[in-house]
């Protein structure tokens, strides 16, 4: 037997280290070539590290949450090969956690064989074995595992419906739903336990970014009420007459177009502030980040060059990127490079928010829910569809006057939506 060292490969982003977010194996497991050993996270992407060979796991490089250097030992395998050197080294090709599911043969990748079975025996193993049983580690994406862990769900109790028995988000949702219907009075008992949950992966990235933004940027938040009655009427008419294949318009594309118009008049709001160099990088292209909630946490896919997109293009790009983000398929380029951001909690209600700026940007526009409110028209109260915009600005480089002027310009465009499309 020989020992083969699997090193943490360069995941192609020019980074020096990555955070370990999940092990798919444990010491003693028998693995097959191309089975997933574990997953690491860079700034935005989760990458699975496959095994380069059949073998038995004899050593793992730390615990979930540890930060590992690129090129350091990741896993050590005991492999078959009497004639090989005592120790061989290899760097497997990483793959995105959202890569297509493994082939059925890969499903039996982890330790379901007796410890005494030699690695070569894997090649002759029957393909008719169950996808997994109580002692196996079921196939699932890192995002699914994170959700299951947070919900206290044992994935081994779920029958996966994905390829090769992979447990999907839908499988997990269905399992949780079934559990809720079986709720008993036990849940009303007094609970005194305290659970310590280590912040890792995307949650830690979010925490770090929010800490930087909150500690380094003096925010000024400005809230304004917007009458969107005319806009909602226009939107309803367009949606009722839209051509097949066109996306359904939400308020978001109108807001994006309004922001592009307002930024053309106040370009210093479409910028990054390098506070260490004391330089504001003002961008000509309007790249709007859309804060999006996903099963694993908050991400910000970016719609690029909104200044050159029409309403339908904005809607289509928002829909495409939101789906990619929620499915974990968004690329690093699609999750970076924004120059200003939109965040929305409108679907959950709330009158106002205090958005945290997406560092190093200088402005963020927050959307609150639309509700029918009484509006005084000078003679009587009339029902109008009203919405609040809660927007924050970096007060080091954006004065309150400019912040208010920017929001008021967006308000005017949204309240008279025809102006969004009229140049000059």
N, C-alpha and C positions, 0 to 999 in steps of 0.2 A: 504494500500500500504506500501511497505517496500523499503528501499534503499540498494542496493547491490554495494559494492565497488569492482571494478576489478583492481587488482594490476598488475604492470608490472612484468611478470614472468621471472625466470631465463631461458635464452635461451640456456643454456647448454654449454657455452664456458668459464665459470669461470670468467666472467666479472662483474664489479660493476655497470656499467651504459651503456646506449645505447642512440643513437640519434634518436629523433622523426623525421621521414622523410615524413609521410603522415597520414592524418586523412581520414577515409572512412565515418565518421559520423559527425554530428554537434549536438549541444544541441537542444533537442526537437524531434530528430529523434526517430522513433520506430524501434527497431532492433529485429531480430529473433536470437534464439540460434545458435551459430556457424557462424554467419555473421561476417565479418571482421570489427573490430572497427578502426584499424589503423596499421601502420607499423613502425618498428624501425630498425635501422641499427647498426650492430656491426662493428668490424674491416673490415670484408669482406662481410658478408651476410646480406640480408634484411629479416626480419622476420615479418610475419603478426600476429596480436593478435586477436583471435576470441572472440566473446561474449560468456560467459558461460550460458546465459539465455535470454529469451525474456524480453523485457523491453523498457523503454523510457530513452534516454540519458539526464541526468540533469547536468553533469559536465564533462569537459575535462581537461587533465593535460598539458596545455601549448600550444605552437604554434610550427609549423614545424621548425626544427633547434634546438630546445631545447634539452638539454642532461638530461635524466631522470635516476634516481637511480633504480637499480633492487629492486623490492619489494615496490616501492612507488606507490601511487594511480595513476591509469592510466585513468580509466573512472568510473563514478558513474551512476548507473542505478536505475530508479524507477521501481520496479517489483511488480507483483501481489502477494499477500500473506499476508492476514490480520493477520494470526496466526504466521507469522515469526517474528523474532526480528527486532527491528527498523533498525538495520544496520547489514548486513552480508558481509563477505569478501571472495574473491576467487581469485585464480591465474589461469587463463586459460592456456591450453597447447599451446605454440606458434607453428607456422608452417612456413616453408620457404615460401618466397613470390612466389617461383616458384612451389609450391605444385600444384597437379592436380587441375583443375578447380572445383568450387563448383558444387554440384548437382543442377539441375534446381530449386528445391524448395528453394535453398538458394539465387537465383537470386533476389528475392524481399526482400532482407535483410534490406535495409535501408529505410529511411523515405518516403514512398509513401502513408501512411495512414493518415487520418485526425488526428489531434492532440488529439481529444477527444476519439479516439478509444482505448479501453483497450488492453493491450498486448495480452491477451488470444484470442482476436479476430483474431490474426494472424493465428492461427492454422486452422481456418475454411475458410481462404481466398482462393479465386479461384485460381487455378494454370493456368488458361487460360489468366491471365492478361498479357499485353505487357511486354517485357523484360525490357524496360525503356522508359520513355518519357521525355519531356523537363525538368520536375522538378525533375527527378530521378538522382541519381549518378550512372553512368554506371559502369559495372564491367570492370576492367582492371588491369593489373599488375602494380606495382610501376614504373617499367622501362618505360612502355607505358605512364603512367601519366606524368612522368618527361619529356619525349620527346614531348608530346603534349603541356605541359606548356611552354617549351622552344620555341616551334614553334608557340605558340599563337593559338592553336587549341582547341576548345571546344569539349570534348569527347562526349557530349550529342548530337552533330550533326552527330555522326558516328554510323552507324548500325553495331554492332559487329557480326562477323561470327563465333566466338569461342563458346565453350560450354556455354549454358545458356546466350548467347548473349554477351559474353565477347569480348571486343575490343582488337584485336591483333595488333602486329607490322605491319602486312600486311595491316590490315584495315586502320591503321593510314597512312601508306605510300601511299595507294591508294587515301585516302582523300586529302593528301597534293598534290599528283600529279594532281588530278582533279582541285585543287585550282590554281595550276600553269598555267594550260591551260586556265584558265579564267582571266589571268592577264590583267589588264587595265592600261591605262596611269597614273592612280592615283599613281602608285608606283614610278613614276619619280618626284613627287612633293617634294619640300624641306621639310625635316623632322627635327624638333627641339626638339622632346620629348626625355627625358632621363629616362630610366627604371632601377630601382635598383633591382638587382637580388641577393637574399641572397644565399650564397654558402652553400649548405647542402648536406647531404648524401654522396654518393661515391665521388662526386666532392670535398667535404671538406676533405675527407680522402686522396684523391690524393694530394690536396694542402698541407696538413700537411706533408705528406711523402716527397714531393718534397722540401718543405722548410727545413726539417731536413737534407735531403741529400745535398742540395745545400749549406746550411750554415755551416755544420759540416765537409763536405768532400772536401778537396782541390783537384779538378779534374785535371788530365792531359789527354788531348784528342789527339789521334794519328790517322791520316788518311792515308790509303794506298790503292793504286790501285791494283786490282787483275784481271788477265786475266782468265776468266771462260769459254773460248771457248771450251776447251776439256771437261770440266765438263758439259756444256750444251749439247754437242754432246752425251756424255755418258747418261745423264739424258733422252734425247729424245729417245735413243735406248731402254733403260730400260722400259720407259713408253709405247713404241710401242709394246713391247713383254711381258708386265706384265700379270700375270694370273688374271682371273676374281676374283673379290672380294678383290684384293690388292688395296691399295690407290694409287692415282697418286702422283708420287714423285715431290716435289718442291725442290728448292735449300736448304731449311731449314734442312732436315735430313742430307744432306752431311755436312753442316756447323756444325751441332751438333756432328757428328762423328769426324770431324776434331778437334773440340774444345776438345772432350774427349781425343783424341790422344795428343794434345798439353798440356793439363792439366796434363797428366801422366808424362810429362817432367818438368812441372813447377806447381807443386801442390799448391804452395802458392797463386796462382791466383784464386783458388777455395776455397774461405774462407769468413768468416765474421770477421769484426774488431770491437771488443768491446772497444771503445776508453775510456770509463770510467774506465774499469778494466785494460786497457793497454794490452789486450790479443788478438792475432789473432787466431781464431778457424779455423784450416785448415781441410777441410772435405775430406774423402776418396771417398765418393759417389759423383758423378757429377749430381746435380739436376739443370737442366737448366730451368729458367723462360722464358716464351715466352710472351713478352709484346703484349697484344691483345686489340684492340679497340672494344668496345661493345656499344650498344645503350645508355647505361648509363654512359660510361666513360672507362678509361683505367684500365684493370686488368691484372694480371700476373699469368696465370695458369702454373703449374710446371710439367715438364716431369722428373720423378725420375729415378735415376740410369742409366743415358745415357751410362755410361761406360759398362753396361751389355746388352745394346739393339743393335740390328742390324738396318740396314737402314730402312727396312720395319716397324719394331716395332716403331722406332722413328716417321716415317711418320704417322702411325696409331694413335699413342698416341697424337701427335700434333693435328691431325684432330679431335679426340674425345674431347680433352680438349678445343680446340677453339670453337667448337660447344656448349659445355656445358657452357662456359663463356658467349658467345653471347646470349644464351637462359636464362641465369641467373640460371642454374642448377648446376654450379660447387660448390663443397663442400668447406668448409673452408680448409681442408687438401690439396685439389687440388690447392688452391690459396695461399699457404704459404710454406716456407721451401726451397726456391731456394738458390743455392750457387753461381750462376753466371747467367746473364740474356742476352737474345738476344732481340734487338728491331729493327724493320724494318719499314721504310717509303718508301721502294723501289717502291711500286705500285704507289706512288704519285709523283715520280720524286725527283729531288734534287741531288746535287753533293755530299754534305757532311752534317753531323749533329754533334751536340755536346751532346751526350747522357748523361743523369743524372743517376748516379749509383743508383741501387736499394738497398738502405740502409738496413742492414749493410754489404752488399757485398762489394767487392773491385774491381770488374771489370764488364763492360758491353760491349757487342759487337753490333755495329750498322751496319745494312745492307742498302746500298743505291742501287739505281736502276741499272739494267744491260742495257748497251747501246753499240751499235757498234761504235767503235772509231778507228781512224788510229793509227797503232802501228809501230814503226820503228824496223825492224828486223835485221838491220845492213847493208842492201842493198837497201831496199825500204820500203815505207809505205804499210802496209797490214791491211785489216779490221779485227778487233778482237772484241769479246764480252767482254766488260770490266765492272767492278763493283768496287765501293769504299767500304771499310770497315772503319767506323768511330767508334773508340773504346775509352772509357774513363776508367781511373784507379784512385784508391785512392792513391794519391802521398805520403801520410803519410807512407804507408807500401809497395808500389810498385814503384820502381825506373823507370825512363824513359827507361833505358836500358832494363830492364826485360819486360816492356810493349811492346817495339818495337820487342823484340825477340819473344814474344808470338804471336803478330800479323803476324810477318814474317813467323813463323812456320805454322800458319793457311793458310796464302797465298800460301806457298809452297805445302801444302796438297791439296788445292782447285785447284791449277794450274796443278797438276799432280795427279788427283783423284785416280788413282790406288794405290797410297801410303796410302790412307786413310784405305785401307783394308789389307795392308801388314804389318805384325808384324815384329819387329826387325829392 
